[in-house]
């Protein structure tokens, strides 16, 4: 970064830092000419220069400097135009705010043009005011976002649901790549779908098994679910929207039902919240980021486990209606500024912006063992989980005086293979541990399973999953390990369900490896 370059290399020291007489020496100068740095040219990847100096190899943003010397490649810094299209709540406000922060991060700024529907175009400029890119924002929903990406009208599609296998097949057949690959699918944040009513409605919680019955029209009166004797009014999003698709996948399809024809279909999540807040008999599905003045109902599982929608339970994906935020691009060459922006999405300023806009960031947060009462409550509820008192005591002893990180790794049924979010979370955990802030701790990677299969087999599988995460983490750490920071893999099988094993979504939640930090003491294995 240019700001890092200015801190590291004062102008008076910058000249004459080439490594050898015969080396291809280049000089990188800041756009305002105040700072320069010379060294042996090593590489140019279209976005950054890498040069070798007496202090080591340095990587500098090509768009924040000029390059002088015979070895300088031709950097394309001309203005580019591209589009970002997709989900109404994410593109309409969040991405306008993210682009604003991105402009600050690169030392420049942005100018946003507005139309009747909100931000429509963002002009990205460098520190001298030169235009780098014109970015069009189009918030017409997930399906339109994918259509725009396919046609080339957009370079990025933003969805609050994963791309379907059928949609992905269309891109693959067109030679546009596998949209589910790590290079083309970026998970940049999280959100939760919530069930909302008017604040005048006396209901406080709703049973998970009643949701499909209510929204399919099988339950039509509030008295049937513990409320007043009055008609239930339904408010929903279209099935093609991110909200509609995720709700259908998690709730309606598993129950073999469809949204009732009597439900009122609205254009945005915010519209749902507004309509329900104004209707004492209304109920709707919206995003946690768009609740507004509506009241959120707690969701009670079939087995009695009740998980609230909080940033921590959404980060751990233990809240049953958690959803991930996705950005998709094709395998075609991306505009340079888009590539820089996608790298920025994982940065701290970007994640803070995501949280400030009402979504849930991917950054690690902590919760003490004292705040993890759900795992002990679920252990004593009537269940088909195979568990012994000795196992429960062993888990409790391992977690005493420990803090749990929100980073949680999940797996497919019967598999020890990490899912799509895990790769970035491995890097995120490695970076966190590399700060040195936890060198007096030990890392516990604790595996759990669902209740499908024999208890002994699940115990082995949970340990295998924890070992898989440990191997990936050690590979990501500098030098393969950190002195004084032991990393242990433990497995406790199915004894600590955080969701009901009666549902597929609940079983998916329970197949996990948790990350805990505790004082550096010997832990029984």
C-alpha positions as CSV (number, residue, x, y, z in Angstrom):
1,X,0.0,0.0,0.0
2,X,1.1,3.5,-0.7
3,X,0.6,4.6,2.9
4,X,2.8,1.7,4.0
5,X,5.4,2.7,1.5
6,X,5.5,6.2,2.8
7,X,6.0,5.0,6.3
8,X,8.7,2.5,5.4
9,X,10.7,4.5,2.8
10,X,11.4,8.2,3.5
11,X,12.1,10.2,0.3
12,X,15.7,10.9,1.4
13,X,16.4,7.1,1.7
14,X,14.6,5.9,-1.3
15,X,17.2,6.6,-3.9
16,X,19.9,4.1,-4.5
17,X,18.3,1.0,-3.0
18,X,18.8,-1.3,-6.0
19,X,20.4,-4.6,-5.1
20,X,23.1,-5.1,-7.8
21,X,24.7,-3.0,-10.5
22,X,23.6,-5.3,-13.3
23,X,20.0,-5.8,-12.0
24,X,17.1,-4.3,-13.8
25,X,16.5,-1.4,-11.6
26,X,13.2,0.5,-11.5
27,X,12.0,3.5,-9.4
28,X,8.4,3.6,-8.1
29,X,7.1,7.1,-7.4
30,X,4.0,8.1,-5.6
31,X,1.5,9.9,-7.7
32,X,2.1,13.2,-5.9
33,X,5.9,12.7,-6.3
34,X,6.6,13.0,-2.6
35,X,7.9,9.5,-2.1
36,X,10.0,7.2,-4.3
37,X,11.5,3.7,-4.0
38,X,14.1,2.0,-6.1
39,X,14.9,-1.7,-6.4
40,X,15.3,-4.7,-8.6
41,X,12.2,-5.4,-10.7
42,X,10.9,-8.8,-9.8
43,X,7.2,-9.1,-11.0
44,X,4.1,-7.3,-12.2
45,X,0.8,-9.1,-12.0
46,X,-1.4,-6.4,-13.5
47,X,-2.2,-4.9,-10.1
48,X,1.0,-4.8,-8.1
49,X,4.8,-4.4,-8.6
50,X,7.2,-6.5,-6.7
51,X,10.7,-5.2,-6.3
52,X,13.7,-6.4,-4.3
53,X,15.4,-3.9,-2.0
54,X,17.9,-4.1,0.8
55,X,15.0,-4.5,3.3
56,X,13.6,-7.4,1.3
57,X,10.9,-7.9,-1.4
58,X,8.2,-5.3,-1.4
59,X,4.8,-5.4,-3.1
60,X,3.4,-2.0,-4.1
61,X,0.0,-1.2,-5.6
62,X,0.5,-0.3,-9.2
63,X,-2.3,2.1,-9.2
64,X,-0.8,4.3,-6.6
65,X,2.6,4.8,-8.2
66,X,4.4,5.5,-11.5
67,X,7.2,3.2,-12.6
68,X,10.4,4.5,-14.2
69,X,13.1,2.3,-15.7
70,X,13.7,0.1,-18.8
71,X,12.2,-3.0,-16.9
72,X,8.9,-1.3,-16.2
73,X,6.0,-3.1,-17.8
74,X,3.0,-1.3,-19.3
75,X,0.4,-0.9,-16.5
76,X,-3.1,-0.5,-17.7
77,X,-4.5,2.4,-15.5
78,X,-7.1,3.6,-17.9
79,X,-10.6,4.2,-16.6
80,X,-12.7,1.0,-16.7
81,X,-16.5,0.7,-16.5
82,X,-18.2,-2.3,-15.0
83,X,-21.4,-3.3,-13.3
84,X,-22.4,-4.9,-10.0
85,X,-25.9,-6.4,-10.0
86,X,-28.0,-8.5,-7.7
87,X,-29.8,-8.5,-4.3
88,X,-31.7,-5.3,-3.6
89,X,-30.7,-4.8,0.0
90,X,-27.0,-5.8,-0.5
91,X,-26.3,-3.9,-3.8
92,X,-28.5,-0.9,-3.2
93,X,-26.9,0.3,0.0
94,X,-24.1,-2.0,1.2
95,X,-22.0,-2.0,-1.9
96,X,-22.3,1.7,-2.3
97,X,-20.9,2.0,1.2
98,X,-18.3,-0.6,0.6
99,X,-17.1,1.2,-2.5
100,X,-16.9,4.5,-0.6
101,X,-14.7,2.8,2.0
102,X,-12.6,1.2,-0.8
103,X,-11.9,4.6,-2.2
104,X,-10.6,5.7,1.2
105,X,-8.5,2.5,1.6
106,X,-6.7,3.1,-1.7
107,X,-5.9,6.7,-0.8
108,X,-8.5,8.2,-3.2
109,X,-12.2,8.8,-2.9
110,X,-15.6,8.1,-4.6
111,X,-18.4,10.2,-6.0
112,X,-21.9,8.5,-5.9
113,X,-24.7,9.3,-8.3
114,X,-28.2,8.8,-7.1
115,X,-31.5,8.0,-8.8
116,X,-35.0,7.5,-7.5
117,X,-34.1,4.0,-6.3
118,X,-30.9,4.9,-4.5
119,X,-27.2,4.8,-5.6
120,X,-26.9,4.0,-9.3
121,X,-23.2,4.7,-10.2
122,X,-20.0,5.2,-8.3
123,X,-17.0,7.0,-9.7
124,X,-13.7,5.8,-8.2
125,X,-10.8,8.2,-8.2
126,X,-7.2,8.1,-7.0
127,X,-5.5,10.6,-4.7
128,X,-4.9,13.1,-7.5
129,X,-8.6,13.0,-8.5
130,X,-8.0,11.0,-11.7
131,X,-10.9,8.7,-12.5
132,X,-10.0,5.0,-12.1
133,X,-13.4,3.4,-12.7
134,X,-17.1,3.9,-13.2
135,X,-19.2,1.3,-11.4
136,X,-22.9,0.9,-12.1
137,X,-25.0,-0.5,-9.3
138,X,-28.1,-2.4,-10.2
139,X,-30.3,-3.9,-7.5
140,X,-33.0,-5.9,-9.3
141,X,-32.6,-9.2,-7.4
142,X,-30.6,-12.4,-7.5
143,X,-31.9,-13.8,-10.8
144,X,-31.4,-10.5,-12.7
145,X,-27.9,-10.3,-11.2
146,X,-27.0,-13.7,-12.6
147,X,-28.5,-12.7,-16.0
148,X,-26.5,-9.5,-16.1
149,X,-23.3,-11.4,-15.2
150,X,-24.0,-14.0,-17.9
151,X,-24.7,-11.4,-20.5
152,X,-21.6,-9.3,-19.6
153,X,-23.7,-6.3,-18.4
154,X,-22.3,-6.9,-14.9
155,X,-18.9,-8.1,-13.8
156,X,-20.1,-9.2,-10.4
157,X,-23.4,-10.7,-9.2
158,X,-24.3,-10.3,-5.5
159,X,-26.6,-12.9,-4.0
160,X,-28.0,-13.7,-0.5
161,X,-28.3,-17.3,-1.5
162,X,-25.9,-19.8,-3.2
163,X,-26.1,-20.2,-7.0
164,X,-28.2,-23.2,-7.9
165,X,-26.8,-26.3,-9.7
166,X,-29.0,-25.5,-12.7
167,X,-27.8,-21.9,-12.8
168,X,-24.2,-23.0,-12.5
169,X,-24.6,-25.5,-15.3
170,X,-25.6,-22.7,-17.6
171,X,-22.5,-20.8,-16.9
172,X,-20.3,-23.9,-17.3
173,X,-21.9,-24.8,-20.6
174,X,-21.2,-21.3,-21.9
175,X,-17.5,-21.7,-20.9
176,X,-17.7,-19.1,-18.1
177,X,-16.3,-21.5,-15.5
178,X,-17.5,-23.2,-12.3
179,X,-19.2,-20.5,-10.3
180,X,-18.8,-22.5,-7.1
181,X,-15.0,-22.6,-7.3
182,X,-13.1,-20.5,-4.8
183,X,-11.8,-18.3,-7.6
184,X,-15.4,-17.4,-8.7
185,X,-17.4,-17.6,-5.5
186,X,-16.6,-15.1,-2.7
187,X,-18.4,-15.3,0.6
188,X,-18.1,-11.8,2.1
189,X,-20.6,-11.7,4.9
190,X,-23.6,-13.3,6.7
191,X,-27.2,-12.5,7.4
192,X,-30.1,-14.2,9.1
193,X,-33.7,-14.7,8.0
194,X,-36.0,-13.8,10.8
195,X,-39.7,-14.3,11.3
196,X,-41.4,-11.0,12.2
197,X,-44.7,-9.8,13.5
198,X,-46.1,-6.5,14.7
199,X,-45.0,-5.4,18.1
200,X,-48.7,-5.4,19.0
201,X,-48.8,-9.2,18.5
202,X,-48.4,-11.0,21.9
203,X,-46.6,-14.0,20.5
204,X,-42.9,-14.2,21.4
205,X,-41.7,-17.4,19.9
206,X,-42.7,-19.8,17.1
207,X,-42.1,-23.5,16.7
208,X,-39.9,-24.4,13.7
209,X,-42.3,-27.1,12.6
210,X,-45.2,-24.6,12.5
211,X,-43.4,-22.3,10.0
212,X,-44.2,-24.4,6.9
213,X,-47.7,-24.9,8.1
214,X,-48.3,-21.2,8.5
215,X,-46.7,-20.0,5.3
216,X,-48.4,-22.8,3.2
217,X,-51.8,-21.9,4.5
218,X,-52.4,-25.0,6.6
219,X,-52.5,-22.9,9.8
220,X,-54.7,-19.8,9.1
221,X,-55.6,-18.6,12.6
222,X,-53.3,-17.2,15.3
223,X,-55.2,-19.2,18.0
224,X,-53.8,-22.4,16.4
225,X,-50.3,-21.4,17.5
226,X,-51.0,-19.8,20.9
227,X,-52.1,-16.3,19.7
228,X,-55.5,-14.5,19.6
229,X,-58.3,-15.9,17.5
230,X,-57.8,-13.9,14.3
231,X,-56.8,-14.5,10.7
232,X,-53.1,-14.7,9.9
233,X,-51.9,-12.4,7.1
234,X,-48.8,-13.6,5.2
235,X,-46.1,-11.4,3.7
236,X,-43.3,-13.0,1.6
237,X,-40.7,-12.4,-1.0
238,X,-40.8,-14.0,-4.5
239,X,-39.2,-17.4,-4.6
240,X,-36.5,-16.2,-7.0
241,X,-35.3,-13.6,-4.5
242,X,-32.5,-14.5,-2.1
243,X,-34.8,-14.4,0.9
244,X,-37.5,-16.4,-0.9
245,X,-35.1,-19.0,-2.2
246,X,-33.3,-19.5,1.2
247,X,-36.6,-19.8,3.1
248,X,-37.9,-22.2,0.5
249,X,-34.8,-24.4,0.8
250,X,-34.6,-24.4,4.6
251,X,-38.3,-24.5,5.5
252,X,-40.8,-25.1,2.8
253,X,-39.1,-27.8,0.6
254,X,-38.1,-30.1,3.6
255,X,-41.8,-30.0,4.6
256,X,-43.0,-30.7,1.1
257,X,-45.1,-27.5,0.9
258,X,-45.2,-24.3,-1.0
259,X,-46.0,-20.7,-0.1
260,X,-49.8,-20.1,0.0
261,X,-51.4,-18.3,-2.9
262,X,-53.0,-16.0,-0.4
263,X,-49.6,-14.6,0.7
264,X,-48.8,-11.0,-0.3
265,X,-45.6,-10.9,-2.3
266,X,-43.5,-7.8,-1.8
267,X,-40.4,-6.4,-3.6
268,X,-37.9,-6.1,-0.8
269,X,-37.1,-7.3,2.6
270,X,-37.6,-3.8,4.0
271,X,-41.1,-3.8,2.4
272,X,-41.9,-7.0,4.3
273,X,-40.8,-5.5,7.6
274,X,-42.8,-2.3,7.1
275,X,-45.9,-4.1,6.1
276,X,-45.8,-6.5,9.1
277,X,-45.0,-3.7,11.5
278,X,-48.2,-2.0,10.4
279,X,-50.4,-5.1,10.5
280,X,-51.2,-6.5,14.0
281,X,-52.2,-9.8,12.3
282,X,-49.3,-10.0,9.9
283,X,-46.3,-12.4,9.8
284,X,-43.5,-12.3,7.4
285,X,-39.9,-13.4,6.5
286,X,-37.3,-10.8,6.2
287,X,-33.6,-10.3,6.8
288,X,-32.1,-9.4,10.2
289,X,-30.5,-6.3,8.5
290,X,-34.0,-5.0,7.5
291,X,-36.1,-5.6,10.6
292,X,-37.0,-2.0,11.1
293,X,-39.9,-1.6,13.5
294,X,-41.1,-5.2,13.3
295,X,-40.7,-7.7,16.1
296,X,-38.5,-10.7,15.7
297,X,-39.9,-14.1,16.9
298,X,-37.6,-16.7,18.5
299,X,-37.6,-20.0,16.6
300,X,-38.1,-23.1,18.8
301,X,-36.8,-26.4,17.3
302,X,-38.7,-29.7,17.2
303,X,-36.6,-31.0,20.2
304,X,-37.1,-27.8,22.2
305,X,-33.8,-26.1,21.5
306,X,-34.3,-22.4,20.9
307,X,-31.5,-20.3,19.3
308,X,-31.9,-16.5,19.0
309,X,-30.8,-14.6,16.0
310,X,-27.6,-12.8,17.3
311,X,-24.4,-11.8,15.5
312,X,-22.6,-14.6,17.3
313,X,-25.1,-17.4,16.5
314,X,-25.2,-16.2,12.9
315,X,-21.4,-16.2,12.7
316,X,-21.3,-19.7,14.0
317,X,-24.3,-20.5,11.7
318,X,-26.1,-22.1,14.7
319,X,-29.2,-19.9,14.1
320,X,-31.3,-22.1,11.9
321,X,-32.1,-19.5,9.3
322,X,-28.6,-18.2,8.8
323,X,-27.6,-17.4,5.2
324,X,-24.3,-16.4,3.6
325,X,-23.7,-13.4,1.3
326,X,-22.2,-14.3,-2.0
327,X,-20.4,-12.4,-4.8
328,X,-19.9,-14.3,-8.1
329,X,-17.7,-13.5,-11.2
330,X,-17.0,-15.5,-14.3
331,X,-13.7,-16.9,-15.4
332,X,-13.3,-14.0,-17.9
333,X,-10.6,-11.4,-17.1
334,X,-12.0,-9.0,-14.4
335,X,-11.5,-5.3,-14.5
336,X,-8.4,-4.4,-12.5
337,X,-10.4,-2.2,-10.0
338,X,-12.9,-5.0,-9.4
339,X,-10.1,-7.4,-8.5
340,X,-8.7,-4.9,-6.1
341,X,-12.2,-4.4,-4.6
342,X,-12.7,-8.1,-4.1
343,X,-9.4,-8.3,-2.2
344,X,-10.7,-5.4,-0.1
345,X,-13.9,-7.2,0.9
346,X,-12.0,-9.4,3.3
347,X,-10.3,-6.5,5.0
348,X,-11.1,-5.0,8.4
349,X,-12.6,-1.7,7.0
350,X,-14.9,-3.7,4.7
351,X,-16.0,-6.1,7.4
352,X,-16.7,-3.1,9.7
353,X,-18.9,-1.6,7.0
354,X,-20.8,-4.8,6.5
355,X,-21.6,-4.9,10.3
356,X,-22.5,-1.2,10.4
357,X,-25.0,-1.8,7.6
358,X,-26.9,-4.3,9.6
359,X,-25.4,-7.5,8.2
360,X,-23.0,-9.8,10.1
361,X,-19.3,-9.6,9.4
362,X,-16.9,-12.6,9.1
363,X,-14.5,-11.3,11.8
364,X,-13.8,-13.5,14.8
365,X,-15.6,-12.7,18.0
366,X,-15.5,-14.4,21.4
367,X,-18.0,-15.9,23.8
368,X,-17.0,-17.3,27.2
369,X,-18.0,-20.8,28.4
370,X,-20.4,-19.1,30.8
371,X,-22.3,-17.8,27.8
372,X,-22.5,-21.2,26.2
373,X,-25.4,-22.5,28.3
374,X,-27.2,-23.9,25.3
375,X,-24.8,-26.8,24.9
376,X,-25.4,-27.9,28.5
377,X,-29.2,-27.4,28.3
378,X,-29.4,-29.5,25.1
379,X,-27.3,-32.2,26.7
380,X,-30.1,-32.9,29.3
381,X,-33.1,-32.6,27.0
382,X,-34.8,-35.8,25.9
383,X,-33.0,-36.9,22.8
384,X,-31.7,-39.9,20.8
385,X,-28.0,-38.7,21.3
386,X,-25.7,-41.4,22.5
387,X,-23.9,-39.9,25.5
388,X,-22.3,-40.9,28.7
389,X,-21.9,-38.9,31.9
390,X,-18.1,-39.4,31.6
391,X,-18.1,-37.8,28.1
392,X,-20.1,-34.8,29.3
393,X,-17.7,-34.4,32.2
394,X,-14.7,-34.6,29.9
395,X,-16.1,-32.0,27.6
396,X,-17.0,-29.7,30.5
397,X,-13.5,-30.0,31.9
398,X,-11.9,-29.2,28.6
399,X,-14.0,-26.0,28.2
400,X,-13.7,-24.6,31.7
401,X,-12.2,-21.1,31.7
402,X,-12.2,-21.1,27.9
403,X,-13.5,-18.7,25.3
404,X,-15.1,-19.8,22.1
405,X,-14.4,-18.1,18.8
406,X,-17.2,-17.5,16.4
407,X,-15.1,-19.2,13.7
408,X,-16.8,-22.6,13.2
409,X,-16.0,-25.2,10.5
410,X,-18.8,-27.3,8.9
411,X,-18.9,-30.5,6.9
412,X,-21.3,-32.5,4.6
413,X,-23.0,-35.6,5.8
414,X,-20.5,-38.4,6.6
415,X,-17.6,-36.3,5.3
416,X,-14.5,-34.8,6.8
417,X,-14.1,-32.4,3.8
418,X,-14.4,-28.7,4.7
419,X,-17.1,-26.6,3.1
420,X,-16.9,-23.5,0.9
421,X,-16.6,-21.0,3.7
422,X,-13.9,-22.9,5.5
423,X,-10.9,-22.0,3.3
424,X,-11.2,-18.3,4.1
425,X,-11.9,-19.1,7.7
426,X,-8.7,-21.1,7.9
427,X,-6.7,-18.1,6.7
428,X,-8.7,-15.8,9.0
429,X,-7.8,-18.0,12.1
430,X,-4.2,-18.3,11.0
431,X,-3.9,-14.5,10.8
432,X,-5.5,-14.1,14.2
433,X,-3.2,-16.6,15.8
434,X,-0.1,-15.0,14.1
435,X,-0.6,-11.7,15.8
436,X,1.1,-13.0,19.0
437,X,-1.9,-12.0,21.1
438,X,-2.6,-15.6,22.1
439,X,0.9,-17.0,22.6
440,X,0.0,-17.8,26.2
441,X,-3.0,-19.8,25.2
442,X,-3.7,-23.2,23.6
443,X,-6.1,-23.7,20.7
444,X,-8.7,-26.5,21.0
445,X,-10.3,-27.7,17.8
446,X,-13.3,-29.6,19.0
447,X,-15.3,-31.8,16.6
448,X,-19.0,-32.7,16.9
449,X,-21.4,-34.7,14.7
450,X,-25.1,-35.2,14.3
451,X,-26.9,-38.2,15.8
452,X,-27.0,-40.2,12.6
453,X,-25.1,-43.5,13.0
454,X,-23.5,-45.3,15.9
455,X,-22.2,-43.2,18.8
456,X,-18.7,-44.8,18.6
457,X,-18.4,-44.1,14.9
458,X,-19.5,-40.5,15.4
459,X,-16.9,-40.1,18.1
460,X,-14.2,-41.2,15.6
461,X,-15.6,-39.0,12.9
462,X,-15.7,-35.9,15.1
463,X,-12.0,-36.4,16.0
464,X,-11.2,-36.9,12.3
465,X,-12.9,-33.7,11.4
466,X,-11.0,-31.8,14.1
467,X,-7.7,-33.3,12.8
468,X,-8.6,-32.1,9.3
469,X,-9.0,-28.6,10.5
470,X,-5.8,-28.8,12.5
471,X,-3.8,-30.0,9.4
472,X,-5.2,-27.2,7.3
473,X,-4.5,-24.6,10.0
474,X,-0.9,-25.8,10.5
475,X,-0.4,-25.5,6.7
476,X,-1.6,-21.9,6.7
477,X,0.5,-20.8,9.7
478,X,3.9,-19.2,9.0
479,X,6.5,-22.0,9.4
480,X,3.8,-24.6,10.0
481,X,3.3,-23.8,13.7
482,X,3.8,-21.1,16.3
483,X,6.2,-21.7,19.2
484,X,4.4,-21.8,22.5
485,X,0.9,-22.1,20.9
486,X,-0.2,-25.8,21.1
487,X,-3.1,-26.7,18.8
488,X,-5.0,-29.8,19.9
489,X,-7.7,-31.7,18.1
490,X,-10.5,-33.3,20.2
491,X,-13.7,-35.1,19.3
492,X,-16.9,-35.4,21.3
493,X,-19.2,-37.0,18.8
494,X,-22.9,-36.2,19.1
495,X,-23.0,-35.2,22.8
496,X,-23.5,-31.5,22.3
497,X,-26.2,-30.7,19.8
498,X,-26.9,-27.0,19.1
499,X,-29.9,-27.8,16.8
500,X,-32.4,-30.5,16.5
501,X,-31.2,-33.7,14.8
502,X,-34.8,-34.3,13.6
503,X,-34.3,-31.9,10.6
504,X,-31.6,-31.9,7.9
505,X,-30.8,-28.3,8.6
506,X,-30.4,-29.1,12.3
507,X,-28.1,-32.1,11.5
508,X,-26.0,-29.8,9.3
509,X,-25.6,-27.3,12.1
510,X,-24.5,-30.1,14.5
511,X,-21.7,-31.3,12.1
512,X,-19.0,-28.9,13.1
513,X,-15.6,-28.1,14.5
514,X,-15.5,-25.4,17.1
515,X,-12.5,-23.2,18.0
516,X,-11.8,-22.5,21.6
517,X,-8.9,-20.7,23.3
518,X,-7.9,-21.5,26.9
519,X,-4.9,-21.0,29.2
520,X,-2.0,-23.2,28.3
521,X,-2.5,-26.3,30.4
522,X,-2.5,-30.0,29.7
523,X,-5.8,-31.2,28.2
524,X,-6.7,-34.9,28.3
525,X,-7.0,-36.6,25.0
